[in-house]
């Protein structure tokens, strides 16, 4: 069987080119994956930070209301107790 060397050389070049393309595409895909994963992680951190800040603000507000309520109770006149009645 006769093998045309020009076809074999072309086949080798195409094979090498396909390997190079596959490596480049894989590298791009990995970069895209980690860029996307990093974006998700950053959003998660911001969301968690915002949730913690809202919780802290609600806690401060609740503590302030409680302190005002207690100070109002302490400053309110107490009913006098009459002895012997």
C-alpha positions in Angstrom: 0.0 0.0 0.0 1.3 3.4 -1.0 1.4 6.1 1.7 1.4 9.7 0.4 3.9 11.5 2.7 2.3 14.9 2.0 -1.0 13.6 3.4 0.8 12.1 6.4 2.6 15.4 7.0 -0.7 17.3 6.7 -2.3 14.9 9.1 0.5 15.4 11.6 0.2 19.2 11.3 -3.6 19.1 11.7 -3.2 16.8 14.7 -0.6 19.1 16.3 -2.8 22.1 15.6 -5.8 20.3 17.2 -3.8 19.5 20.3 -2.6 23.1 20.6 -6.2 24.4 20.1 -7.5 22.0 22.7 -4.9 23.1 25.3 -5.7 26.8 24.6 -9.5 26.2 24.9 -9.0 24.2 28.1 -7.0 27.0 29.6 -9.6 29.5 28.6 -12.4 27.4 30.1 -10.5 26.9 33.4 -9.9 30.7 33.5 -13.6 31.4 32.8 -14.7 28.8 35.4 -12.5 30.4 38.2 -13.5 33.9 37.2 -17.2 32.9 37.5 -16.6 31.1 40.8 -14.8 34.2 42.1 -17.7 36.4 41.1 -20.2 34.1 42.9 -17.9 34.0 46.0 -17.6 37.8 46.0 -21.4 38.2 45.7 -21.9 35.7 48.6 -19.5 37.7 50.7 -21.3 41.0 50.0 -24.6 39.4 50.6 -23.4 37.9 53.9 -21.9 41.3 54.9 -25.1 43.1 54.1 -27.1 40.6 56.1 -24.8 40.9 59.1 -25.1 44.7 58.9 -28.9 44.6 58.8 -28.9 42.2 61.8 -26.6 44.5 63.8 -28.8 47.6 63.0 -31.9 45.7 64.1 -30.1 44.7 67.3 -29.0 48.2 68.0 -32.5 49.5 67.4 -34.0 46.9 69.7 -31.5 47.6 72.5 -32.1 51.4 72.1 -35.9 50.8 72.4 -35.4 48.6 75.4 -33.2 51.2 77.1 -35.7 54.0 76.4 -38.5 51.8 77.8 -36.6 51.0 81.0 -35.6 54.6 81.5 -39.2 55.7 81.0 -40.4 53.1 83.6 -37.7 54.2 86.1 -38.6 57.9 85.8 -42.4 57.3 86.0 -43.9 58.1 89.4 -44.5 55.1 91.5 -47.9 54.8 93.1 -47.6 55.6 96.8 -48.3 52.9 99.4 -50.4 54.0 102.3 -49.6 52.2 105.5 -52.4 51.1 107.8 -55.1 51.3 105.2 
